[in-house]
């Protein structure tokens, strides 16, 4: 027997579970988790209010005029804390008009057809048709909607609903698309009809690997109720009467972005045109509203006193009422009407709402992905319990000092000569002492993948602490490659001259309207072997303007080679390759002034800074924008000495041995050059006509005795 499911309660149950798991999985951020002596985000919010609940679970927390008037217009400075001081994630939604439903009624198709057809693009298309009988509409309901349920994880189907009427032929009651996508989850499985009892044929058609084989249920709907609003009286700053017009100027509380204004007057009968302009600091003078207000008491219900407005940005609202020759409206009062925002959060007990000051950035909760989706709207419409919010009061833990004043001191000296590249950097921190530096693809090419060789230094050579927010933005690096013929079709090469960069995805741009070709994408770093990054099919229909995306999952590469299998078709015209490079942001806690960004040395270890322990705080406060200069070679850089390898040691050993051998041979040759004769004798030159020997001749030719020789020459006589 087929089981029929009502998806509405299931959707809310899943969302409730997601909110609860998000709350449990979020790291606690009480004061105890911060650096000692350092405040947390709660200390940056000057106002607070108690939030009381009846039972644990999903709660709607309405934000009244007292909260809105003291908060930033986008509610960036609103936080929710549980009883332990942990920050609780929330989903911001507008209070939706409630459209109550009754229990779903299961529908069993009386006929079902499934058929595999071929679309106009020669692709297999699944065609399914079902005939269902809708019962009589319950009392108080406006009609039936049809809800589908299927086990398919992702789907897109075009639907057509035709009412089968005996004797008058088929009547088309609706057409559109049902879908479900994951990551993030988005779905629309309800076919809005608002019809009564009858026989209806539901046709589903679309591409995919399987038939949907759905089950059906009918959901009865009731008239919508009015969405809750917040009314805030505006104080008149100035009133002028000029040229047949009444000109009123109001000061708009900075946290209020009214969707309309309501005018009240004691004048009974009137018909006037009204124009509303946005003025004051933060806005260029522009019209944001135009309408007609009137009241005719004699005609029942003939009154219109509201004027719809576009988004206001300035501090002032100017209302111009065209009086003509009539008397100005008497006792005029103007009220700003705001569609009341609500926070949806999972609470286990009472909590505290803290807000105001404008010192925080918008929170980055994963639940915010549900905003502006069908799931988020379903959750806002669902009848959740509403928490009770007390009147605001001062936050006793509020700290008016700069949030990062404790971190604004220099660190250890940095050896700037170790880094190959540098940028000049002008820091202009916000009121909390924080500056944001966005790195570029060129920077990433000069750095290690871990960013370990990155330093922020002042002109005195001291490094300053920073925090990295990875993948903060995406930089498109565009290349216009020339086509080269390939055995399988066409080949396109894109080179990043600065070095290898992480590529999250590759976008192919071409002027071809219809694309349906296989491809292979290769990547290469330097002289390393080329690697295949991915392969697949480039596909685009003629009626679509979608770009052709190829996921590469952050692979680092310096050279991309795209091979497109053209088959018998002409090459793709005007092809561009766009590499999407995820780039990080640096958050630097330092005073305003000139600094240097030092990059590029794989030998240095990654720095460690205390500010890592205050990550949540640093990523919560607003930051000033830094002004980096161009990336240049570091003039202080000293290339390191090349390390000696085995062949170097062998060469030095041979040279030293050769020197020693040469020295030994030289010494030996020197010794062999001593004069011949008896050791100890000294050769002396004989004077001309003299006689060899050690004796001299006397006057008579005989020997003369040497006085130094006691023997004289007597022994010879």
C-alpha positions as CSV (number, residue, x, y, z in Angstrom):
1,X,0.0,0.0,0.0
2,X,1.4,3.4,-0.9
3,X,2.1,5.8,2.0
4,X,1.1,9.4,1.5
5,X,3.0,12.1,3.4
6,X,2.3,15.6,4.4
7,X,5.5,17.5,3.8
8,X,4.7,20.7,5.6
9,X,5.1,19.4,9.2
10,X,8.1,17.4,8.1
11,X,9.7,20.6,6.7
12,X,9.3,22.5,9.9
13,X,10.5,19.5,11.9
14,X,13.7,19.4,9.8
15,X,14.2,23.1,10.1
16,X,13.7,22.9,13.9
17,X,16.3,20.1,14.0
18,X,18.7,22.2,11.9
19,X,18.3,25.2,14.2
20,X,18.9,23.0,17.3
21,X,22.0,21.3,15.9
22,X,23.4,24.7,14.8
23,X,22.9,26.0,18.3
24,X,24.6,22.9,19.8
25,X,27.4,22.9,17.3
26,X,28.2,26.6,17.6
27,X,31.3,27.2,19.7
28,X,30.5,29.0,22.9
29,X,31.5,32.6,23.1
30,X,31.0,33.7,26.7
31,X,33.5,36.0,28.3
32,X,35.3,33.0,29.7
33,X,36.2,31.9,26.2
34,X,38.0,35.2,25.4
35,X,41.5,36.4,26.1
36,X,41.8,37.3,29.8
37,X,41.0,40.9,30.3
38,X,39.3,41.2,26.9
39,X,35.6,41.8,26.4
40,X,33.3,39.7,24.2
41,X,30.6,40.8,21.8
42,X,28.2,41.2,24.6
43,X,30.3,44.0,26.0
44,X,29.9,46.0,22.7
45,X,26.1,46.2,22.9
46,X,24.8,49.0,25.1
47,X,21.2,47.9,25.6
48,X,19.6,44.6,26.6
49,X,16.1,43.0,27.1
50,X,15.0,39.8,28.7
51,X,13.5,37.0,26.6
52,X,11.2,34.6,28.4
53,X,9.8,31.5,26.8
54,X,7.2,28.9,27.8
55,X,8.8,25.7,26.6
56,X,12.1,24.8,25.0
57,X,12.2,24.6,21.2
58,X,11.9,26.9,18.2
59,X,10.7,30.4,19.2
60,X,9.6,33.5,17.4
61,X,11.2,36.6,19.1
62,X,9.5,39.8,17.9
63,X,11.5,43.0,17.7
64,X,9.5,46.0,18.8
65,X,9.9,49.7,18.1
66,X,12.1,50.1,21.2
67,X,14.7,47.6,19.8
68,X,14.5,48.8,16.2
69,X,15.0,52.5,17.0
70,X,18.3,51.8,18.8
71,X,19.7,49.3,16.4
72,X,21.3,49.5,13.0
73,X,18.8,49.3,10.1
74,X,20.1,45.9,9.0
75,X,20.1,44.6,12.7
76,X,23.9,43.9,12.5
77,X,24.2,44.9,16.2
78,X,21.6,42.5,17.5
79,X,22.7,39.4,19.4
80,X,20.9,36.7,21.4
81,X,22.6,35.0,24.4
82,X,21.4,32.0,26.4
83,X,21.5,31.7,30.2
84,X,25.1,30.6,30.1
85,X,26.2,33.6,28.1
86,X,26.6,31.7,24.8
87,X,25.7,33.4,21.6
88,X,22.6,31.8,20.0
89,X,22.3,31.8,16.2
90,X,19.0,33.1,14.7
91,X,17.2,33.4,11.4
92,X,15.9,36.9,10.6
93,X,12.5,37.0,8.9
94,X,9.7,39.3,8.4
95,X,6.6,38.5,10.3
96,X,4.6,36.8,7.5
97,X,0.8,36.9,7.1
98,X,-0.4,33.6,8.5
99,X,-2.2,31.4,6.1
100,X,-3.6,28.6,8.2
101,X,-4.0,25.1,6.8
102,X,-6.0,22.1,7.7
103,X,-4.8,18.5,7.8
104,X,-3.6,17.2,4.4
105,X,-5.9,14.8,2.6
106,X,-4.1,11.9,0.8
107,X,-4.8,11.6,-2.9
108,X,-4.6,8.2,-4.7
109,X,-4.3,8.6,-8.4
110,X,-7.0,6.8,-10.4
111,X,-4.7,6.8,-13.5
112,X,-0.9,6.9,-13.9
113,X,1.3,7.0,-17.0
114,X,5.1,7.0,-17.2
115,X,6.9,7.4,-20.5
116,X,10.5,8.2,-21.6
117,X,10.5,10.7,-24.5
118,X,13.1,12.6,-26.4
119,X,13.2,16.4,-26.1
120,X,13.9,18.8,-28.9
121,X,17.5,18.7,-27.9
122,X,17.6,14.9,-28.3
123,X,17.8,14.4,-24.6
124,X,15.8,11.7,-22.7
125,X,12.9,13.3,-20.9
126,X,10.8,11.6,-18.2
127,X,7.0,12.2,-18.8
128,X,4.6,11.3,-16.0
129,X,0.8,11.9,-15.9
130,X,-1.6,11.3,-12.9
131,X,-5.3,11.8,-12.5
132,X,-6.5,12.6,-9.0
133,X,-9.9,13.4,-7.5
134,X,-10.2,16.4,-5.2
135,X,-13.0,16.3,-2.5
136,X,-15.2,19.1,-1.5
137,X,-13.5,22.1,0.1
138,X,-13.7,22.2,3.9
139,X,-15.8,24.9,5.5
140,X,-13.9,28.2,5.9
141,X,-11.2,27.2,3.3
142,X,-10.7,29.0,0.0
143,X,-9.6,25.9,-2.1
144,X,-7.1,23.1,-2.5
145,X,-3.4,23.1,-3.3
146,X,-1.7,19.9,-4.4
147,X,1.5,18.8,-2.6
148,X,4.0,16.3,-4.0
149,X,6.3,14.0,-2.1
150,X,9.1,12.0,-3.6
151,X,12.4,10.3,-2.5
152,X,14.4,12.0,-5.3
153,X,17.1,14.1,-3.7
154,X,17.3,16.7,-6.4
155,X,14.8,17.3,-9.1
156,X,13.4,19.9,-11.6
157,X,10.0,19.2,-13.3
158,X,7.6,21.3,-15.3
159,X,4.0,20.7,-14.3
160,X,0.7,21.3,-15.9
161,X,-2.7,20.8,-14.2
162,X,-5.8,20.4,-16.3
163,X,-9.3,20.1,-14.9
164,X,-11.3,17.4,-16.6
165,X,-14.9,18.6,-17.0
166,X,-17.5,16.5,-18.7
167,X,-19.1,18.0,-21.7
168,X,-17.0,21.2,-21.8
169,X,-13.5,19.8,-22.5
170,X,-10.3,20.3,-20.4
171,X,-9.6,23.6,-18.6
172,X,-6.0,24.4,-17.7
173,X,-5.8,25.4,-14.0
174,X,-2.0,25.9,-13.5
175,X,1.5,25.4,-14.9
176,X,4.9,26.1,-13.5
177,X,7.9,24.3,-12.0
178,X,8.5,22.1,-8.9
179,X,12.1,21.6,-7.7
180,X,14.4,20.5,-5.0
181,X,18.1,21.4,-4.7
182,X,20.6,20.6,-2.0
183,X,23.4,22.7,-0.6
184,X,21.7,24.8,0.5
185,X,18.4,23.1,0.6
186,X,15.8,24.8,-1.6
187,X,12.5,23.3,-2.7
188,X,9.1,24.0,-4.0
189,X,6.9,20.9,-4.1
190,X,3.5,22.6,-3.7
191,X,1.3,23.3,-6.7
192,X,-0.9,26.4,-5.8
193,X,-4.3,26.0,-7.3
194,X,-7.0,27.2,-5.0
195,X,-9.6,25.0,-6.7
196,X,-12.6,23.2,-5.5
197,X,-13.8,19.6,-5.9
198,X,-13.2,17.9,-9.3
199,X,-11.1,15.6,-11.4
200,X,-7.6,16.9,-12.3
201,X,-4.8,15.6,-14.5
202,X,-1.3,16.5,-13.2
203,X,1.5,16.2,-15.8
204,X,5.2,16.2,-14.8
205,X,8.0,16.5,-17.4
206,X,11.7,16.9,-17.2
207,X,15.2,15.5,-17.5
208,X,16.8,13.3,-14.9
209,X,18.0,9.8,-14.2
210,X,14.7,8.5,-12.7
211,X,11.0,8.9,-12.7
212,X,9.7,10.8,-9.6
213,X,6.9,8.4,-8.9
214,X,5.4,10.9,-6.4
215,X,2.7,10.6,-3.9
216,X,0.1,13.4,-3.7
217,X,-1.9,15.1,-0.9
218,X,-4.3,18.0,-1.0
219,X,-3.8,21.0,1.3
220,X,-6.8,23.2,2.1
221,X,-5.9,26.9,2.5
222,X,-7.7,29.7,4.4
223,X,-7.6,33.5,3.7
224,X,-4.4,35.2,4.7
225,X,-4.3,37.3,7.8
226,X,-2.6,40.7,8.0
227,X,1.1,40.6,8.7
228,X,2.0,42.2,12.1
229,X,3.5,45.7,11.9
230,X,5.2,48.2,14.2
231,X,3.8,51.7,14.2
232,X,6.2,54.5,15.2
233,X,5.0,58.1,15.4
234,X,7.4,60.5,13.6
235,X,8.3,63.9,15.2
236,X,7.9,66.9,12.9
237,X,11.1,68.8,12.5
238,X,9.8,71.6,10.3
239,X,6.6,72.6,8.5
240,X,6.4,75.0,5.5
241,X,3.6,76.2,3.3
242,X,4.8,77.2,-0.2
243,X,3.3,77.3,-3.7
244,X,0.1,75.5,-2.7
245,X,2.0,72.7,-0.9
246,X,2.5,71.7,2.7
247,X,6.1,70.5,3.2
248,X,6.8,68.5,6.3
249,X,10.2,67.3,7.4
250,X,10.6,64.4,9.8
251,X,13.6,62.8,11.5
252,X,13.8,59.1,10.8
253,X,15.1,57.0,13.6
254,X,18.2,55.3,12.2
255,X,17.0,51.8,12.9
256,X,13.6,52.3,11.2
257,X,13.1,51.5,7.5
258,X,9.4,52.0,7.1
259,X,7.5,50.2,4.4
260,X,4.8,53.0,4.4
261,X,3.6,56.1,6.2
262,X,0.1,56.7,7.5
263,X,-1.3,60.2,7.6
264,X,-3.9,61.2,10.2
265,X,-5.9,64.5,10.1
266,X,-9.0,66.0,11.5
267,X,-10.0,67.3,8.1
268,X,-13.1,65.3,7.1
269,X,-13.2,65.4,3.3
270,X,-10.1,65.7,1.1
271,X,-8.2,64.3,-1.9
272,X,-4.5,65.2,-2.1
273,X,-1.4,63.9,-3.8
274,X,1.6,63.1,-1.6
275,X,5.3,62.8,-2.5
276,X,7.9,61.5,0.0
277,X,11.7,62.2,-0.5
278,X,14.7,60.7,1.3
279,X,17.0,63.4,2.6
280,X,19.8,64.0,5.0
281,X,23.3,62.6,5.6
282,X,23.8,59.2,4.0
283,X,21.5,59.7,1.1
284,X,21.2,61.6,-2.1
285,X,17.9,63.5,-2.3
286,X,15.5,61.1,-4.1
287,X,11.8,60.2,-4.3
288,X,10.9,57.1,-2.4
289,X,7.1,57.4,-2.3
290,X,4.2,58.8,-4.4
291,X,0.5,58.3,-3.8
292,X,-2.9,59.8,-3.2
293,X,-4.6,60.1,0.1
294,X,-8.4,60.8,0.4
295,X,-11.4,60.5,2.7
296,X,-15.1,60.8,1.8
297,X,-17.2,60.1,4.9
298,X,-20.4,59.9,2.9
299,X,-19.2,56.8,1.0
300,X,-18.7,53.9,3.3
301,X,-15.0,52.8,3.2
302,X,-13.9,55.5,0.8
303,X,-10.6,56.3,2.6
304,X,-6.9,55.8,1.8
305,X,-4.4,57.4,4.2
306,X,-1.3,55.2,3.5
307,X,1.6,55.9,1.1
308,X,3.9,53.0,0.2
309,X,7.7,53.8,0.5
310,X,10.9,52.4,-1.0
311,X,14.0,51.9,1.2
312,X,15.1,55.0,3.1
313,X,18.8,55.7,3.8
314,X,19.0,59.3,5.0
315,X,18.2,60.7,8.4
316,X,15.3,62.8,7.2
317,X,12.0,62.2,5.4
318,X,10.3,65.1,3.5
319,X,6.5,64.8,2.9
320,X,5.0,67.2,0.3
321,X,1.2,67.4,0.2
322,X,-0.3,69.2,-2.8
323,X,-3.0,71.4,-1.3
324,X,-3.7,73.6,-4.3
325,X,-6.1,76.3,-3.3
326,X,-7.6,74.2,-0.5
327,X,-6.8,74.8,3.1
328,X,-3.9,72.7,4.5
329,X,-4.9,69.5,6.3
330,X,-5.5,70.2,10.0
331,X,-4.0,68.4,13.0
332,X,-1.7,66.4,10.7
333,X,0.1,63.5,12.2
334,X,2.4,61.0,10.5
335,X,3.2,57.4,11.6
336,X,5.9,55.2,10.2
337,X,4.8,51.6,9.6
338,X,7.4,48.9,9.7
339,X,6.8,45.3,8.8
340,X,7.8,43.7,12.1
341,X,11.0,41.7,11.9
342,X,11.3,38.5,14.0
343,X,14.1,36.3,15.1
344,X,13.6,32.5,14.9
345,X,15.9,30.7,17.3
346,X,16.1,27.4,19.2
347,X,16.1,28.1,23.0
348,X,16.3,25.7,25.9
349,X,15.4,28.4,28.4
350,X,15.1,32.1,29.0
351,X,17.7,34.3,27.1
352,X,18.9,37.9,26.8
353,X,18.6,40.1,23.8
354,X,21.5,42.7,23.5
355,X,21.5,45.3,20.8
356,X,22.5,48.8,19.7
357,X,25.6,50.8,19.3
358,X,26.4,49.9,15.7
359,X,29.8,48.4,16.8
360,X,29.3,44.9,15.2
361,X,29.3,43.5,11.8
362,X,26.3,41.4,10.6
363,X,26.4,38.0,12.1
364,X,27.4,35.1,9.8
365,X,25.1,32.3,11.0
366,X,24.6,29.3,8.7
367,X,20.9,29.7,9.3
368,X,20.9,32.9,7.4
369,X,21.1,30.8,4.2
370,X,17.4,30.1,4.7
371,X,16.6,33.8,4.3
372,X,14.6,34.6,1.2
373,X,14.0,30.9,0.5
374,X,10.7,29.0,0.4
375,X,11.9,27.1,3.5
376,X,12.5,30.3,5.4
377,X,9.1,31.7,4.5
378,X,7.4,28.4,5.5
379,X,9.2,28.6,8.8
380,X,8.1,32.3,9.3
381,X,4.5,31.4,8.5
382,X,4.4,28.4,10.8
383,X,2.7,28.8,14.1
384,X,5.7,28.8,16.4
385,X,5.4,29.9,20.1
386,X,6.2,33.6,20.5
387,X,8.7,34.6,23.3
388,X,8.0,37.6,25.5
389,X,10.5,40.4,25.2
390,X,10.8,42.9,28.1
391,X,11.3,46.6,27.9
392,X,15.0,47.5,27.1
393,X,17.4,48.5,29.8
394,X,21.1,49.5,29.9
395,X,23.6,46.6,29.5
396,X,25.7,46.5,32.7
397,X,28.6,44.8,31.0
398,X,28.8,47.4,28.2
399,X,32.4,48.7,27.6
400,X,32.7,51.9,25.6
401,X,36.5,51.5,25.0
402,X,37.7,50.3,21.6
403,X,37.1,46.6,21.4
404,X,40.6,45.8,20.2
405,X,42.6,48.4,22.1
406,X,44.2,45.6,24.1
407,X,45.7,44.1,20.9
408,X,47.1,47.2,19.4
409,X,50.8,46.8,20.3
410,X,53.7,45.7,18.2
411,X,55.1,42.2,18.3
412,X,58.6,40.9,17.8
413,X,61.0,42.3,15.3
414,X,60.7,40.9,11.8
415,X,63.7,40.1,9.6
416,X,62.5,41.8,6.4
417,X,65.5,40.7,4.4
418,X,64.0,37.1,4.4
419,X,61.0,38.0,2.2
420,X,61.1,38.2,-1.5
421,X,58.2,40.5,-2.1
422,X,56.4,43.4,-0.4
423,X,53.6,45.8,-0.6
424,X,53.2,49.2,1.0
425,X,50.1,49.3,3.3
426,X,48.1,52.3,4.6
427,X,46.0,51.2,7.6
428,X,42.9,53.3,8.5
429,X,41.2,51.2,11.3
430,X,37.7,51.6,12.4
431,X,36.6,52.8,15.8
432,X,37.4,49.4,17.3
433,X,41.0,49.5,16.0
434,X,40.7,46.9,13.2
435,X,41.6,47.1,9.5
436,X,40.8,44.8,6.7
437,X,43.4,43.8,4.0
438,X,42.1,41.8,1.1
439,X,44.8,39.7,-0.5
440,X,44.8,39.1,-4.2
441,X,45.5,36.2,-6.5
442,X,48.9,37.8,-7.2
443,X,49.7,37.7,-3.4
444,X,48.6,34.0,-3.2
445,X,51.0,33.2,-6.0
446,X,53.9,34.7,-4.0
447,X,52.9,32.9,-0.7
448,X,52.9,29.4,0.6
449,X,49.5,27.6,0.5
450,X,49.3,27.9,4.3
451,X,50.1,31.7,4.3
452,X,52.9,30.9,6.8
453,X,55.3,33.4,5.1
454,X,53.1,36.5,5.5
455,X,53.9,39.3,7.8
456,X,52.5,42.8,8.5
457,X,55.4,45.1,9.7
458,X,55.7,48.8,10.6
459,X,58.4,51.0,9.2
460,X,60.5,50.3,12.4
461,X,60.6,46.6,11.6
462,X,58.1,45.4,14.2
463,X,55.4,42.9,13.2
464,X,51.7,43.4,14.0
465,X,49.2,40.7,14.8
466,X,46.6,39.7,12.2
467,X,43.8,37.2,11.7
468,X,43.0,35.4,8.5
469,X,39.5,34.8,7.2
470,X,39.9,32.3,4.4
471,X,37.9,32.4,1.2
472,X,36.4,35.8,2.1
473,X,35.9,36.7,-1.6
474,X,36.4,35.3,-5.1
475,X,38.7,37.0,-7.6
476,X,38.1,36.3,-11.3
477,X,41.4,36.0,-13.2
478,X,40.5,36.3,-16.9
479,X,42.6,34.8,-19.7
480,X,42.0,35.0,-23.5
481,X,43.8,31.9,-24.8
482,X,44.7,31.2,-28.4
483,X,43.2,28.0,-29.9
484,X,45.5,25.3,-31.0
485,X,44.5,22.2,-32.9
486,X,44.4,19.0,-30.9
487,X,43.8,15.4,-32.1
488,X,40.5,15.4,-30.2
489,X,39.4,18.9,-31.2
490,X,40.7,22.2,-29.7
491,X,43.2,23.0,-27.0
492,X,43.3,26.2,-25.0
493,X,46.1,27.2,-22.5
494,X,45.8,29.8,-19.8
495,X,49.0,30.7,-17.8
496,X,49.2,32.6,-14.5
497,X,52.6,34.3,-14.8
498,X,52.8,35.2,-11.1
499,X,52.8,31.6,-10.0
500,X,50.5,28.9,-8.9
501,X,47.2,29.9,-7.3
502,X,44.2,27.9,-5.9
503,X,41.4,27.7,-8.4
504,X,38.0,26.9,-7.0
505,X,36.2,26.8,-10.4
506,X,36.8,27.6,-14.0
507,X,34.2,29.5,-16.0
508,X,34.2,29.1,-19.8
509,X,32.7,32.1,-21.7
510,X,31.8,31.8,-25.4
511,X,29.4,33.5,-27.7
512,X,28.1,30.1,-28.9
513,X,24.4,29.9,-28.0
514,X,24.2,26.1,-27.9
515,X,27.1,24.1,-26.3
516,X,27.2,20.3,-25.8
517,X,30.7,19.0,-25.9
518,X,33.0,16.8,-23.8
519,X,36.1,18.4,-22.2
520,X,39.2,17.5,-20.2
521,X,40.9,20.1,-17.9
522,X,44.6,19.7,-17.0
523,X,46.7,21.7,-14.5
524,X,50.5,22.1,-14.1
525,X,52.8,23.8,-11.6
526,X,56.2,24.9,-12.9
527,X,58.1,21.9,-14.4
528,X,56.1,19.3,-12.5
529,X,54.2,16.7,-14.5
530,X,50.8,17.8,-15.8
531,X,47.8,16.4,-13.9
532,X,44.2,15.9,-15.0
533,X,42.0,18.1,-12.8
534,X,38.6,17.0,-14.1
535,X,36.6,16.0,-17.1
536,X,33.0,16.2,-18.1
537,X,30.6,17.9,-20.5
538,X,30.1,21.6,-21.3
539,X,26.4,22.0,-21.9
540,X,24.1,25.0,-22.5
541,X,20.7,25.3,-24.2
542,X,19.9,27.9,-26.8
543,X,17.3,29.5,-24.5
544,X,19.7,29.9,-21.6
545,X,22.3,32.6,-20.7
546,X,24.0,30.4,-18.1
547,X,27.8,30.4,-18.0
548,X,29.7,27.2,-18.3
549,X,31.2,26.3,-14.9
550,X,33.8,23.6,-14.2
551,X,34.5,22.8,-10.5
552,X,38.1,22.3,-9.6
553,X,37.9,22.2,-5.8
554,X,40.6,24.6,-5.0
555,X,43.4,22.8,-6.9
556,X,46.6,24.9,-7.1
557,X,47.9,25.4,-10.6
558,X,50.0,27.7,-12.7
559,X,49.0,26.5,-16.1
560,X,45.5,25.4,-17.2
561,X,45.1,23.4,-20.4
562,X,41.5,22.8,-21.7
563,X,40.9,20.2,-24.3
564,X,37.4,20.5,-25.9
565,X,36.2,17.6,-28.1
566,X,34.6,19.4,-31.0
567,X,33.7,16.3,-33.1
568,X,32.5,17.6,-36.4
569,X,31.5,21.0,-35.1
570,X,33.5,24.2,-35.5
571,X,35.6,25.4,-32.5
572,X,33.8,27.4,-29.9
573,X,34.0,31.1,-30.9
574,X,35.5,33.9,-28.7
575,X,36.4,31.5,-25.9
576,X,37.6,33.0,-22.5
577,X,38.8,31.1,-19.5
578,X,38.0,32.7,-16.1
579,X,39.7,31.2,-13.1
580,X,37.8,31.8,-9.9
581,X,40.5,32.2,-7.1
582,X,39.2,32.3,-3.5
583,X,41.1,35.1,-1.7
584,X,41.4,35.7,2.0
585,X,41.0,38.8,4.2
586,X,43.5,39.8,6.8
587,X,42.2,41.6,9.9
588,X,45.0,43.7,11.4
589,X,44.8,45.2,14.9
590,X,47.1,48.2,14.6
591,X,47.0,52.0,14.8
592,X,46.5,54.1,11.7
593,X,49.7,54.6,9.6
594,X,52.1,53.2,7.0
595,X,53.1,49.6,7.1
596,X,54.5,46.9,4.9
597,X,53.2,43.6,3.8
598,X,56.0,41.1,3.5
599,X,55.5,37.9,1.5
600,X,57.4,34.9,0.2
601,X,59.8,32.7,2.1
602,X,59.0,29.0,2.4
603,X,61.6,28.5,5.1
604,X,60.0,30.7,7.8
605,X,57.6,29.2,10.3
606,X,54.0,30.4,10.6
607,X,53.5,33.1,13.2
608,X,51.4,32.8,16.3
609,X,49.5,35.7,17.8
610,X,47.3,36.0,20.9
611,X,44.5,37.5,18.8
612,X,43.6,34.0,17.5
613,X,41.9,33.4,20.8
614,X,39.6,36.4,20.2
615,X,38.7,35.3,16.7
616,X,34.9,35.7,17.3
617,X,35.3,39.2,18.6
618,X,37.6,40.3,15.8
619,X,35.3,38.9,13.1
620,X,32.3,40.7,14.8
621,X,33.4,44.3,14.9
622,X,33.5,46.6,11.8
623,X,36.9,47.1,10.2
624,X,38.3,50.0,8.2
625,X,39.6,49.4,4.7
626,X,43.4,49.3,4.2
627,X,44.9,50.7,1.1
628,X,47.6,48.4,-0.3
629,X,50.2,49.4,-2.9
630,X,51.4,47.3,-5.8
631,X,53.2,44.0,-5.2
632,X,57.0,44.6,-5.8
633,X,60.3,42.9,-5.2
634,X,61.5,43.5,-1.6
635,X,64.5,45.9,-1.8
636,X,65.8,44.4,1.5
637,X,65.7,40.8,0.3
638,X,69.0,38.8,0.6
639,X,68.9,35.5,-1.2
640,X,70.0,32.7,1.1
641,X,73.2,30.8,0.5
642,X,72.7,27.7,-1.6
643,X,73.0,24.6,0.6
644,X,75.9,22.2,-0.1
645,X,74.9,18.9,-1.7
646,X,77.0,15.7,-1.9
647,X,78.6,16.7,-5.2
648,X,79.6,20.0,-3.6
649,X,81.3,18.2,-0.7
650,X,83.1,15.8,-3.1
651,X,84.4,18.8,-5.2
652,X,85.7,20.5,-2.1
653,X,87.4,17.3,-0.9
654,X,89.2,16.9,-4.3
655,X,90.3,20.5,-4.2
656,X,91.7,20.3,-0.7
657,X,93.4,17.0,-1.4
658,X,94.9,18.4,-4.6
659,X,96.3,21.4,-2.6
660,X,97.8,19.1,0.0
661,X,99.5,16.9,-2.7
662,X,100.9,20.0,-4.5
663,X,102.3,21.4,-1.2
664,X,104.0,18.1,-0.5
665,X,105.6,17.9,-3.9
666,X,106.8,21.5,-3.7
667,X,108.5,20.8,-0.3
668,X,110.2,17.7,-1.6
669,X,111.6,19.5,-4.7
670,X,113.0,22.3,-2.5
671,X,115.0,19.8,-0.3
672,X,116.6,18.1,-3.4
673,X,118.2,21.5,-4.5
674,X,121.0,21.5,-1.6
675,X,124.8,22.1,-3.1
676,X,127.3,19.1,-3.5
677,X,130.3,18.6,-1.0
678,X,131.1,17.6,2.5
679,X,128.3,18.5,4.8
680,X,129.5,21.5,6.8
681,X,131.9,22.8,4.2
682,X,131.4,26.2,2.7
683,X,132.4,26.9,-0.8
684,X,134.3,30.1,-1.2
685,X,135.4,31.9,-4.3
686,X,139.2,32.0,-5.0
687,X,140.7,35.4,-5.9
688,X,142.4,35.7,-9.2
689,X,145.8,33.9,-9.2
690,X,145.0,32.4,-5.9
691,X,145.2,28.9,-4.7
692,X,142.5,26.7,-3.6
693,X,142.4,25.8,0.1
694,X,142.2,27.4,3.4
695,X,145.9,28.6,3.5
696,X,147.5,31.7,2.2
697,X,151.1,31.9,0.6
698,X,153.9,33.7,2.4
699,X,156.5,36.0,0.8
700,X,158.7,33.1,-0.1
701,X,156.0,31.0,-1.4
702,X,155.6,28.9,1.7
703,X,152.5,28.5,3.7
704,X,151.7,31.0,6.4
705,X,150.2,29.8,9.6
706,X,146.7,30.7,10.4
707,X,146.6,32.3,13.8
708,X,143.3,30.8,14.5
709,X,144.7,27.3,14.0
710,X,147.0,26.3,16.9
711,X,148.6,23.7,14.7
712,X,149.4,26.2,12.1
713,X,150.9,24.4,9.1
714,X,153.8,22.7,11.1
715,X,152.5,19.3,10.7
716,X,152.9,19.7,7.0
717,X,156.5,20.8,7.1
